[in-house]
């Protein structure tokens, strides 16, 4: 959790588009193609500054993957109880995970064809 908060703190204070030392996507550097996660650093920077539309514009897939990832964080932080187990069963359901993987792959193709 500390690492997550540190990352958000850094991205709040440093715009990754303006500094050369911020990590770049190795997949994009090697292939020239945008991976499904490209733009996440810039999106988080915009999001924590309250620029939600700009954040989504960096990577449209974040509108789906962001809440899904947040659900895992919430479950991780919850105390062990029945509610936690019920939520965990939903987000770790085979069909939901399969849908995520398929949509992730489709997003990879679509964003490179349409240059999004």
Secondary structure, DSSP 8 states (H G I E B T S, - for coil): -HHHHHHHHHHHHS-TTT-TTS---HHHHHHS---TTTTHHHHHHHHHTT-HHHHHHH-TTHHHHHHHHHHHHHHHHS-SSHHHHHHHHHHT-HHHHHHHHHHHHHHHHHHHHTT-
